[in-house]
Amino acid sequence: MKAVVVTAFGGPEVLQINEVNLPVIKPNQVLIRVEATSVNFADIKSRYGNYHGASAPPFIPGLDAAGVIEAIGSDVQQLQPGQRVIAFAKAGSYAEYIAADEALTFGLPDNVAFDTAAACPIVSFTAYKLLADVGRLAPGETVLIHAAAGGVGTTAIQLAKLLGAGRVIGTVGNKSKMATALEAGADHVISYQDEDFAEQVKGLTEGRGADVVLDSIAGRVSEKSLDCLAMYGRLVHFGNASGEVGHFQTKDLHASCRSVLGFSLGTTRKERPELLQGTADKVLGYLAEGRLHMKIGKRFSLDEAQAAHQLVESRQSTGKVLLQVRE
């Protein structure tokens, strides 16, 4: 089969199209014919060797995919050949076929298109877990979402509204991305390069601050987020796109009853995959009902993986970038 392979750690040029063997599935796995897969920033980090748990080259990058089950292992009970699914790949998703554990493969409603489905798993599962389970968003609360124009950001804006948020505030790296976050449903968008977002948030909330903050940037952005975190607020940290380290002091937490929490979808897939079935039910239900919309920024072919990585790495993309494996 055809697959994109990281031949050495480095820039987009290390991505090469190769012929590789078809995956051999284990008893608890399924073989999936891939229709489309998404490009996530974790793929960029893996290509450089900076992602936790990243393999040494050569390896196939990619985390999630949408497609059709070709074959099932002897222990698989809930899935069938011919079934449309989304899945988290066992060993890379930039390929014509992938193997996936049954526990990380989820049936796809008939009315959800493959490109929508391929844009969904990483960003929507992450956003839902951040808001509903880790951040414990309650109806009427204010949510602050950093990197609001990206895949997780645009999805989290919508899910926050679906979960009953009273106000959703987004931040973006530059003003050109503000429209994307507003289109996703944010009530207010702040360019944190041009404005003091903490002061803006406090102004918008009459000094109270945000109840839930979703932070994938880290560093100074994390630290300033505490400046606008409400009493009993939850700052949920799930990435370090800035490459910087944020520092907190215990005195900033206990008296105000505020929390700093961490989440990794990758760790959850590895350690507690059973926690994701409920998330899948909710997210796919929203998609099937037309209440959640996946923002797809650009589509590339599998042969154009280098260009797809260049776009995502430039941070000029909005929404999800897809690799269409089959036309």
VOBA-1610 file (N, C-alpha, C; in pm, whole numbers, padded with zeros to 5 digits, always signed):
BEGIN
Met+00085-00119+00000Met+00000+00000+00000Met+00089+00124+00000Lys+00028+00238-00036Lys+00099+00365-00037Lys+00084+00433+00099Ala+00194+00490+00148Ala+00191+00560+00276Ala+00295+00672+00275Val+00271+00772+00359Val+00369+00878+00382Val+00459+00833+00496Val+00589+00842+00477Val+00685+00795+00576Val+00779+00909+00615Val+00800+00924+00745Val+00903+01015+00795Val+01036+00940+00787Thr+01122+00983+00696Thr+01246+00910+00670Thr+01360+00949+00764Ala+01349+01067+00826Ala+01447+01115+00924Ala+01382+01232+00996Phe+01428+01263+01116Phe+01375+01379+01186Phe+01416+01506+01111Gly+01321+01598+01092Gly+01356+01721+01023Gly+01234+01792+00969Gly+01256+01876+00866Gly+01151+01958+00807Gly+01058+01878+00720Pro+00962+01945+00653Pro+00864+01875+00570Pro+00925+01788+00461Glu+01048+01822+00420Glu+01111+01746+00312Glu+01140+01600+00349Val+01136+01567+00479Val+01163+01428+00519Val+01041+01339+00499Leu+00927+01398+00462Leu+00807+01319+00433Leu+00815+01265+00291Gln+00813+01134+00277Gln+00824+01071+00146Gln+00712+00969+00126Ile+00664+00958+00003Ile+00564+00856-00031Ile+00636+00726-00061Asn+00601+00620+00013Asn+00664+00490-00005Asn+00559+00381-00020Glu+00601+00270-00077Glu+00520+00148-00075Glu+00559+00068+00049Val+00461+00037+00133Val+00486-00036+00257Val+00390-00154+00266Asn+00418-00245+00358Asn+00332-00361+00375Asn+00198-00324+00438Leu+00096-00396+00400Leu-00035-00380+00462Leu-00025-00415+00610Pro-00091-00340+00700Pro-00084-00374+00842Pro-00140-00513+00870Val-00079-00582+00961Val-00129-00712+01008Val-00200-00687+01140Ile-00328-00717+01145Ile-00406-00684+01264Ile-00395-00794+01369Lys-00405-00750+01496Lys-00408-00840+01610Lys-00553-00882+01638Pro-00575-00979+01726Pro-00712-01025+01752Pro-00809-00915+01795Asn-00758-00811+01863Asn-00846-00705+01913Asn-00849-00582+01822Gln-00803-00598+01697Gln-00792-00484+01607Gln-00877-00503+01481Val-00892-00390+01409Val-00960-00391+01280Val-00868-00331+01175Leu-00886-00374+01051Leu-00814-00316+00936Leu-00909-00221+00867Ile-00867-00097+00847Ile-00953+00008+00791Ile-00896+00060+00660Arg-00979+00066+00557Arg-00944+00131+00431Arg-00969+00281+00450Val-00864+00359+00448Val-00873+00501+00484Val-00928+00583+00368Glu-01023+00668+00400Glu-01075+00766+00304Glu-01004+00900+00320Ala-00985+00942+00444Ala-00919+01070+00470Ala-00861+01069+00610Thr-00758+01150+00629Thr-00694+01164+00760Thr-00663+01312+00781Ser-00640+01351+00905Ser-00616+01492+00933Ser-00470+01517+00970Val-00428+01641+00953Val-00294+01684+00993Val-00308+01759+01125Asn-00241+01710+01228Asn-00244+01771+01359Asn-00106+01824+01394Phe-00101+01924+01484Phe+00029+01981+01518Phe+00119+01875+01584Ala+00057+01775+01646Ala+00136+01665+01702Ala+00216+01594+01594Asp+00164+01591+01470Asp+00237+01528+01360Asp+00363+01607+01327Ile+00354+01739+01337Ile+00471+01824+01314Ile+00578+01795+01420Lys+00534+01789+01546Lys+00627+01763+01656Lys+00690+01624+01642Ser+00611+01526+01600Ser+00665+01391+01579Ser+00771+01390+01470Arg+00747+01469+01365Arg+00843+01475+01254Arg+00978+01529+01299Tyr+00975+01616+01400Tyr+01099+01670+01455Tyr+01154+01585+01569Gly+01077+01484+01612Gly+01119+01401+01725Gly+01090+01463+01859Asn+00995+01560+01863Asn+00966+01633+01986Asn+00834+01596+02050Tyr+00766+01494+01998Tyr+00636+01455+02053Tyr+00655+01337+02147His+00588+01344+02263His+00605+01235+02360His+00559+01103+02299Gly+00643+01002+02313Gly+00612+00871+02259Gly+00638+00857+02110Ala+00701+00956+02048Ala+00727+00950+01904Ala+00825+00838+01872Ser+00800+00771+01758Ser+00888+00663+01714Ser+01013+00721+01648Ala+01115+00637+01638Ala+01234+00674+01561Ala+01206+00646+01414Pro+01256+00728+01321Pro+01235+00705+01179Pro+01295+00571+01136Pro+01240+00507+01035Pro+01124+00553+00958Pro+00992+00516+01027Phe+00892+00605+01014Phe+00759+00574+01067Phe+00655+00651+00988Ile+00531+00604+00996Ile+00418+00670+00932Ile+00356+00765+01034Pro+00344+00894+01002Pro+00283+00988+01096Pro+00131+00983+01089Gly+00068+01059+01176Gly-00078+01070+01173Gly-00143+00997+01288Leu-00251+01055+01338Leu-00316+01003+01458Leu-00456+00947+01435Asp-00533+01009+01344Asp-00673+00971+01330Asp-00712+00959+01184Ala-00822+00889+01158Ala-00865+00870+01020Ala-01012+00832+01016Ala-01069+00846+00897Ala-01205+00799+00870Ala-01199+00704+00752Gly-01278+00599+00758Gly-01276+00501+00649Gly-01375+00389+00671Val-01348+00276+00607Val-01438+00160+00610Val-01360+00038+00657Ile-01420-00039+00745Ile-01354-00160+00797Ile-01344-00265+00686Glu-01223-00316+00664Glu-01198-00421+00566Glu-01200-00559+00630Ala-01146-00568+00751Ala-01137-00698+00820Ala-01132-00673+00969Ile-01173-00775+01046Ile-01172-00763+01192Ile-01095-00880+01253Gly-01035-00856+01371Gly-00965-00961+01442Gly-01061-01057+01510Ser-01010-01170+01552Ser-01095-01276+01608Ser-01164-01237+01737Asp-01111-01140+01811Asp-01170-01100+01939Asp-01262-00977+01928Val-01273-00921+01811Val-01357-00801+01793Val-01503-00841+01798Gln-01581-00768+01877Gln-01721-00804+01898Gln-01822-00700+01851Gln-01786-00572+01856Gln-01884-00467+01832Gln-01877-00405+01692Leu-01780-00446+01612Leu-01760-00386+01480Leu-01765-00493+01371Gln-01799-00450+01247Gln-01816-00545+01137Gln-01749-00494+01010Pro-01702-00586+00922Pro-01651-00544+00793Pro-01758-00466+00716Gly-01713-00363+00644Gly-01805-00279+00568Gly-01860-00162+00647Gln-01831-00156+00777Gln-01883-00048+00861Gln-01800+00078+00844Arg-01868+00192+00834Arg-01802+00324+00827Arg-01760+00362+00969Val-01636+00408+00984Val-01584+00436+01118Val-01489+00554+01117Ile-01464+00606+01237Ile-01346+00688+01264Ile-01261+00610+01362Ala-01130+00637+01361Ala-01042+00559+01448Ala-00913+00634+01475Phe-00852+00597+01586Phe-00717+00643+01618Phe-00623+00530+01579Ala-00535+00557+01484Ala-00450+00453+01426Ala-00349+00401+01527Lys-00316+00274+01514Lys-00216+00213+01601Lys-00075+00256+01564Ala-00050+00274+01434Ala+00086+00307+01391Ala+00085+00401+01271Gly+00023+00517+01286Gly+00022+00616+01180Gly-00098+00606+01090Ser-00148+00723+01045Ser-00271+00726+00965Ser-00253+00782+00825Tyr-00132+00829+00789Tyr-00110+00880+00655Tyr-00086+00763+00559Ala-00188+00683+00538Ala-00171+00560+00461Ala-00304+00516+00403Glu-00297+00426+00306Glu-00420+00376+00244Glu-00496+00280+00335Tyr-00424+00215+00426Tyr-00488+00125+00523Tyr-00422+00145+00659Ile-00502+00130+00765Ile-00448+00138+00901Ile-00504+00025+00985Ala-00432-00007+01091Ala-00483-00096+01195Ala-00521-00010+01314Ala-00631-00047+01381Ala-00676+00028+01499Ala-00737-00068+01599Asp-00715-00041+01727Asp-00778-00121+01832Asp-00929-00102+01826Glu-01003-00206+01859Glu-01149-00194+01864Glu-01191-00083+01960Ala-01122-00071+02073Ala-01158+00029+02174Ala-01138+00172+02126Leu-01061+00188+02018Leu-01034+00322+01966Leu-01092+00340+01825Thr-01194+00260+01794Thr-01264+00267+01666Thr-01412+00288+01694Phe-01473+00383+01624Phe-01610+00423+01659Phe-01695+00430+01532Gly-01813+00367+01539Gly-01904+00366+01426Gly-01948+00506+01387Leu-01953+00530+01256Leu-01982+00663+01202Leu-02127+00667+01152Pro-02208+00763+01197Pro-02344+00777+01144Pro-02343+00792+00993Asp-02446+00737+00927Asp-02450+00735+00782Asp-02452+00874+00720Asn-02506+00972+00792Asn-02520+01106+00733Asn-02400+01197+00760Val-02293+01142+00817Val-02171+01220+00840Val-02069+01185+00732Ala-02031+01282+00650Ala-01939+01258+00539Ala-01800+01224+00590Phe-01723+01155+00507Phe-01589+01112+00547Phe-01495+01230+00576Asp-01505+01340+00497Asp-01414+01450+00524Asp-01448+01517+00657Thr-01576+01531+00686Thr-01616+01583+00817Thr-01567+01491+00928Ala-01582+01361+00906Ala-01541+01263+01006Ala-01390+01266+01028Ala-01313+01281+00920Ala-01168+01283+00932Ala-01119+01406+01007Ala-01194+01514+00998Ala-01158+01637+01069Ala-01194+01631+01216Cys-01270+01530+01253Cys-01332+01527+01385Cys-01251+01471+01501Pro-01189+01353+01493Pro-01150+01281+01615Pro-01061+01357+01712Ile-00943+01400+01670Ile-00851+01464+01764Ile-00911+01591+01822Val-00962+01679+01735Val-01006+01810+01784Val-01136+01803+01863Ser-01232+01724+01818Ser-01361+01722+01887Ser-01355+01640+02015Phe-01283+01528+02013Phe-01268+01450+02135Phe-01192+01531+02240Thr-01086+01599+02196Thr-01008+01682+02288Thr-01095+01794+02346Ala-01163+01866+02260Ala-01244+01980+02305Ala-01353+01935+02401Tyr-01419+01825+02369Tyr-01527+01780+02458Tyr-01473+01739+02595Lys-01363+01664+02596Lys-01306+01622+02725Lys-01261+01744+02806Leu-01199+01840+02740Leu-01152+01960+02810Leu-01266+02033+02878Leu-01376+02050+02807Leu-01487+02129+02858Leu-01576+02051+02954Ala-01620+01934+02912Ala-01721+01861+02988Ala-01664+01787+03108Asp-01549+01723+03090Asp-01498+01634+03194Asp-01388+01698+03279Val-01290+01761+03216Val-01179+01819+03293Val-01219+01957+03345Gly-01271+02042+03258Gly-01308+02178+03297Gly-01441+02186+03370Arg-01523+02082+03361Arg-01652+02074+03432Arg-01736+02200+03407Leu-01748+02236+03281Leu-01824+02355+03244Leu-01968+02345+03290Ala-02015+02447+03358Ala-02154+02453+03405Ala-02231+02555+03323Pro-02361+02536+03307Pro-02442+02630+03229Pro-02426+02773+03279Gly-02413+02865+03185Gly-02402+03006+03217Gly-02262+03057+03242Glu-02163+02968+03249Glu-02027+03011+03279Glu-01959+03072+03157Thr-01853+03150+03185Thr-01773+03213+03080Thr-01652+03125+03049Val-01628+03104+02920Val-01515+03023+02875Val-01420+03110+02794Leu-01291+03099+02823Leu-01186+03165+02746Leu-01108+03058+02672Ile-01099+03070+02540Ile-01033+02969+02457Ile-00918+03034+02382His-00795+02994+02414His-00679+03043+02341His-00664+02966+02210Ala-00595+03027+02112Ala-00580+02968+01979Ala-00716+02933+01922Ala-00807+03028+01930Ala-00948+03002+01900Ala-00979+02980+01753Ala-00885+03011+01664Ala-00911+02991+01521Ala-00862+02857+01469Gly-00795+02780+01553Gly-00744+02650+01511Gly-00850+02541+01517Gly-00809+02417+01490Gly-00902+02305+01487Gly-00970+02282+01620Val-00891+02271+01728Val-00950+02253+01860Val-01028+02377+01900Gly-00974+02494+01869Gly-01038+02619+01908Gly-01177+02637+01848Thr-01190+02622+01716Thr-01320+02641+01653Thr-01421+02536+01698Thr-01370+02415+01728Thr-01459+02310+01776Thr-01500+02336+01920Ala-01405+02380+02002Ala-01434+02407+02142Ala-01534+02523+02157Ile-01526+02622+02070Ile-01622+02733+02074Ile-01764+02678+02059Gln-01782+02593+01958Gln-01915+02537+01933Gln-01962+02448+02048Leu-01871+02362+02097Leu-01910+02270+02204Leu-01939+02344+02333Ala-01866+02452+02360Ala-01894+02531+02479Ala-02037+02584+02475Lys-02079+02632+02358Lys-02216+02680+02344Lys-02316+02565+02359Leu-02287+02451+02301Leu-02376+02336+02312Leu-02388+02287+02456Leu-02282+02305+02534Leu-02282+02263+02674Leu-02336+02370+02768Gly-02380+02481+02712Gly-02450+02580+02793Gly-02371+02700+02839Ala-02252+02724+02785Ala-02173+02840+02826Ala-02253+02968+02804Gly-02240+03060+02899Gly-02308+03188+02884Gly-02235+03284+02794Arg-02103+03276+02793Arg-02020+03365+02711Arg-01893+03289+02671Val-01855+03300+02543Val-01733+03237+02494Val-01642+03346+02437Ile-01523+03357+02493Ile-01423+03455+02449Ile-01306+03379+02388Gly-01262+03420+02272Gly-01148+03356+02208Gly-01031+03450+02198Thr-00909+03394+02197Thr-00791+03474+02163Thr-00725+03412+02042Val-00660+03498+01962Val-00588+03454+01842Val-00454+03524+01838Gly-00362+03468+01758Gly-00227+03523+01750Gly-00218+03650+01670Asn-00308+03669+01572Asn-00309+03793+01495Asn-00452+03822+01449Lys-00475+03946+01415Lys-00611+03991+01385Lys-00672+03923+01264Ser-00588+03873+01173Ser-00641+03809+01053Ser-00722+03683+01084Lys-00703+03626+01203Lys-00773+03504+01240Lys-00900+03530+01322Met-00927+03655+01351Met-01041+03686+01436Met-01173+03644+01373Ala-01186+03663+01241Ala-01311+03631+01173Ala-01344+03482+01184Thr-01241+03397+01179Thr-01265+03253+01188Thr-01326+03215+01322Ala-01274+03272+01430Ala-01327+03242+01563Ala-01468+03298+01580Leu-01493+03416+01523Leu-01627+03473+01530Leu-01727+03389+01452Glu-01685+03340+01335Glu-01772+03254+01254Glu-01807+03125+01327Ala-01715+03076+01410Ala-01739+02953+01486Ala-01838+02976+01600Gly-01861+03103+01635Gly-01961+03132+01738Gly-01911+03204+01860Ala-01784+03247+01861Ala-01732+03319+01977Ala-01806+03452+01992Asp-01831+03491+02116Asp-01898+03617+02142Asp-01802+03736+02130His-01677+03713+02167His-01573+03816+02160His-01442+03747+02120Val-01358+03816+02043Val-01227+03762+02005Val-01123+03870+02029Ile-01011+03832+02089Ile-00903+03923+02125Ile-00774+03878+02057Ser-00701+03969+01999Ser-00568+03938+01945Ser-00467+03960+02057Tyr-00411+03852+02111Tyr-00325+03867+02228Tyr-00189+03928+02193Gln-00155+03938+02065Gln-00033+04008+02027Gln-00051+04159+02028Asp-00177+04203+02014Asp-00205+04346+02006Asp-00270+04402+02132Glu-00326+04317+02217Glu-00399+04363+02334Glu-00362+04279+02456Asp-00383+04333+02573Asp-00367+04260+02698Asp-00495+04179+02719Phe-00490+04049+02683Phe-00614+03971+02685Phe-00671+03958+02826Ala-00585+03953+02927Ala-00635+03939+03065Ala-00719+04060+03103Glu-00672+04179+03069Glu-00748+04300+03100Glu-00877+04305+03020Gln-00871+04263+02895Gln-00991+04260+02811Gln-01095+04165+02868Val-01051+04047+02911Val-01145+03948+02967Val-01209+04002+03094Lys-01129+04063+03179Lys-01184+04119+03302Lys-01284+04231+03270Gly-01255+04309+03168Gly-01349+04413+03128Gly-01480+04357+03078Leu-01471+04250+02999Leu-01592+04189+02943Leu-01676+04118+03049Thr-01614+04080+03159Thr-01685+04006+03264Thr-01706+04090+03390Glu-01692+04221+03377Glu-01710+04313+03490Glu-01620+04277+03608Gly-01496+04238+03573Gly-01396+04209+03674Gly-01397+04069+03729Arg-01496+03989+03691Arg-01508+03855+03748Arg-01407+03756+03690Gly-01384+03763+03560Gly-01293+03671+03494Gly-01364+03552+03432Ala-01287+03465+03369Ala-01342+03346+03303Ala-01347+03230+03400Asp-01452+03149+03388Asp-01467+03032+03474Asp-01383+02914+03425Val-01370+02900+03295Val-01291+02793+03235Val-01200+02854+03129Val-01071+02822+03135Val-00975+02867+03034Val-00912+02744+02970Leu-00915+02737+02837Leu-00850+02629+02764Leu-00720+02683+02704Asp-00608+02624+02746Asp-00476+02678+02711Asp-00388+02570+02648Ser-00356+02589+02520Ser-00264+02499+02451Ser-00135+02570+02415Ile-00114+02690+02467Ile+00001+02771+02428Ile+00114+02764+02530Ala+00079+02772+02659Ala+00175+02763+02770Ala+00255+02893+02784Gly+00360+02887+02866Gly+00445+03003+02886Gly+00372+03121+02945Arg+00401+03238+02889Arg+00343+03363+02940Arg+00191+03365+02928Val+00137+03301+02824Val-00009+03297+02806Val-00074+03224+02923Ser-00014+03115+02967Ser-00066+03043+03083Ser-00063+03130+03208Glu+00049+03196+03228Glu+00064+03280+03347Glu-00037+03394+03348Lys-00055+03460+03233Lys-00150+03571+03227Lys-00294+03523+03237Ser-00318+03397+03202Ser-00454+03343+03213Ser-00501+03342+03358Leu-00406+03323+03451Leu-00442+03328+03592Leu-00490+03467+03632Asp-00442+03569+03562Asp-00481+03706+03594Asp-00629+03732+03565Cys-00689+03647+03480Cys-00831+03667+03447Cys-00912+03540+03472Leu-00866+03457+03566Leu-00939+03336+03602Leu-01025+03366+03725Ala-01154+03337+03713Ala-01249+03370+03819Ala-01225+03286+03945Met-01282+03330+04054Met-01286+03248+04175Met-01350+03114+04139Tyr-01291+03007+04187Tyr-01337+02870+04158Tyr-01316+02833+04011Gly-01240+02914+03936Gly-01217+02887+03796Gly-01121+02772+03773Arg-01126+02716+03650Arg-01042+02603+03612Arg-00961+02639+03487Leu-00830+02643+03501Leu-00739+02663+03388Leu-00694+02525+03343Val-00732+02488+03220Val-00702+02355+03168Val-00591+02367+03064His-00477+02306+03094His-00359+02314+03010His-00347+02184+02930Phe-00335+02196+02796Phe-00331+02074+02714Phe-00231+02081+02600Gly-00135+02172+02607Gly-00034+02180+02502Gly+00066+02290+02531Asn+00174+02292+02455Asn+00276+02397+02474Asn+00326+02447+02340Ala+00233+02501+02261Ala+00266+02547+02126Ala+00374+02653+02126Ser+00385+02732+02233Ser+00487+02837+02239Ser+00626+02781+02264Gly+00633+02656+02313Gly+00762+02598+02349Gly+00816+02652+02479Glu+00738+02732+02549Glu+00782+02793+02674Glu+00718+02724+02794Val+00772+02750+02912Val+00720+02692+03036Val+00651+02800+03117Gly+00531+02771+03165Gly+00460+02864+03251Gly+00487+02833+03397His+00489+02936+03481His+00516+02918+03624His+00399+02970+03705Phe+00360+02890+03806Phe+00250+02927+03894Phe+00298+02924+04038Gln+00232+03001+04123Gln+00262+03001+04265Gln+00141+02948+04342Thr+00168+02871+04446Thr+00058+02810+04521Thr-00035+02915+04580Lys+00017+03031+04612Lys-00067+03135+04671Lys-00173+03186+04574Asp-00152+03158+04444Asp-00249+03201+04344Asp-00370+03108+04335Leu-00366+02996+04408Leu-00468+02894+04392Leu-00556+02872+04514His-00496+02841+04630His-00579+02787+04738His-00682+02886+04791Ala-00645+03011+04812Ala-00740+03105+04870Ala-00855+03138+04775Ser-00827+03131+04646Ser-00929+03163+04546Ser-01006+03040+04499Cys-00966+02922+04546Cys-01031+02796+04508Cys-01022+02770+04358Arg-00916+02823+04295Arg-00895+02801+04152Arg-00808+02678+04130Ser-00817+02621+04010Ser-00745+02499+03979Ser-00667+02513+03849Val-00550+02451+03843Val-00476+02434+03718Val-00475+02285+03689Leu-00530+02247+03575Leu-00550+02107+03541Leu-00480+02073+03409Gly-00443+01949+03394Gly-00377+01905+03271Gly-00456+01795+03203Phe-00445+01790+03069Phe-00511+01683+02994Phe-00431+01652+02868Ser-00424+01524+02836Ser-00363+01477+02712Ser-00452+01370+02652Leu-00500+01393+02531Leu-00579+01290+02464Leu-00491+01170+02431Gly-00363+01195+02399Gly-00272+01084+02370Gly-00255+00992+02489Thr-00237+01049+02608Thr-00225+00968+02728Thr-00354+00892+02754Thr-00467+00957+02733Thr-00596+00892+02756Thr-00617+00776+02658Arg-00580+00796+02532Arg-00592+00686+02436Arg-00509+00566+02479Lys-00392+00593+02535Lys-00301+00485+02574Lys-00340+00420+02706Glu-00374+00502+02805Glu-00394+00450+02940Glu-00539+00419+02974Arg-00633+00498+02922Arg-00773+00479+02959Arg-00865+00498+02838Pro-00848+00416+02734Pro-00929+00432+02613Pro-01078+00416+02637Glu-01115+00344+02743Glu-01257+00323+02772Glu-01329+00454+02805Leu-01253+00558+02839Leu-01314+00687+02871Leu-01362+00761+02746Leu-01329+00711+02628Leu-01358+00784+02505Leu-01487+00741+02436Gln-01546+00629+02475Gln-01669+00586+02409Gln-01782+00686+02433Gly-01797+00732+02557Gly-01899+00831+02586Gly-01876+00961+02512Thr-01749+00999+02500Thr-01714+01119+02424Thr-01753+01103+02278Ala-01723+00986+02221Ala-01759+00959+02081Ala-01909+00966+02060Asp-01985+00910+02152Asp-02131+00913+02140Asp-02183+01056+02135Lys-02130+01141+02222Lys-02175+01280+02227Lys-02135+01355+02100Val-02007+01346+02064Val-01955+01423+01951Val-02021+01380+01820Leu-02027+01249+01796Leu-02086+01201+01671Leu-02235+01229+01666Gly-02298+01230+01783Gly-02439+01267+01788Gly-02460+01412+01746Tyr-02375+01501+01795Tyr-02383+01643+01757Tyr-02361+01659+01606Leu-02264+01585+01551Leu-02236+01594+01407Leu-02355+01544+01325Ala-02411+01430+01366Ala-02524+01372+01292Ala-02646+01462+01297Glu-02663+01534+01406Glu-02778+01625+01422Glu-02755+01760+01356Gly-02633+01783+01305Gly-02603+01911+01242Gly-02582+02024+01340Arg-02555+01989+01466Arg-02535+02093+01568Arg-02387+02129+01584Leu-02298+02042+01540Leu-02154+02066+01543Leu-02102+02063+01401His-02023+02164+01365His-01971+02174+01228His-01818+02177+01234Met-01755+02092+01156Met-01610+02087+01151Met-01561+02189+01048Lys-01475+02277+01093Lys-01416+02378+01005Lys-01298+02315+00932Ile-01312+02296+00801Ile-01204+02239+00720Ile-01138+02352+00643Gly-01011+02376+00674Gly-00940+02487+00613Gly-00891+02458+00473Lys-00831+02338+00453Lys-00776+02304+00321Lys-00760+02154+00311Arg-00776+02105+00189Arg-00759+01962+00160Arg-00639+01941+00069Phe-00561+01838+00101Phe-00447+01799+00018Phe-00460+01651-00015Ser-00392+01606-00119Ser-00381+01462-00146Ser-00271+01405-00059Leu-00265+01273-00050Leu-00160+01207+00027Leu-00022+01244-00027Asp-00013+01260-00160Asp+00114+01297-00222Asp+00159+01438-00186Glu+00067+01517-00132Glu+00097+01657-00100Glu+00119+01677+00050Ala+00160+01572+00119Ala+00178+01580+00265Ala+00280+01687+00304Gln+00385+01703+00225Gln+00485+01806+00257Gln+00421+01944+00260Ala+00340+01975+00160Ala+00274+02105+00153Ala+00176+02123+00268Ala+00107+02016+00304Ala+00012+02022+00416Ala+00085+02054+00546His+00201+01990+00567His+00279+02017+00687His+00334+02160+00687Gln+00376+02207+00571Gln+00427+02344+00563Gln+00320+02444+00604Leu+00197+02420+00560Leu+00088+02511+00594Leu+00058+02509+00743Val+00046+02390+00801Val+00015+02381+00944Val+00129+02440+01026Glu+00252+02410+00989Glu+00367+02457+01064Glu+00382+02609+01056Ser+00333+02670+00949Ser+00342+02815+00934Ser+00246+02889+01027Arg+00153+02814+01086Arg+00049+02871+01173Arg-00041+02969+01098Gln-00045+02956+00967Gln-00135+03039+00887Gln-00264+02967+00854Ser-00275+02840+00890Ser-00396+02765+00861Ser-00505+02798+00961Thr-00629+02782+00918Thr-00744+02793+01008Thr-00829+02667+00992Gly-00889+02623+01101Gly-00964+02499+01094Gly-00872+02380+01073Lys-00927+02271+01022Lys-00852+02147+01005Lys-00795+02135+00863Val-00675+02083+00853Val-00612+02050+00725Val-00622+01899+00707Leu-00675+01857+00591Leu-00698+01715+00565Leu-00608+01661+00455Leu-00580+01531+00462Leu-00519+01456+00354Leu-00626+01362+00299Gln-00666+01385+00175Gln-00766+01297+00110Gln-00690+01177+00053Val-00711+01062+00112Val-00638+00942+00069Val-00701+00885-00058Arg-00834+00894-00068Arg-00903+00844-00186Arg-00992+00956-00241Glu-00991+00970-00371Glu-01071+01076-00436Glu-01218+01037-00439
//
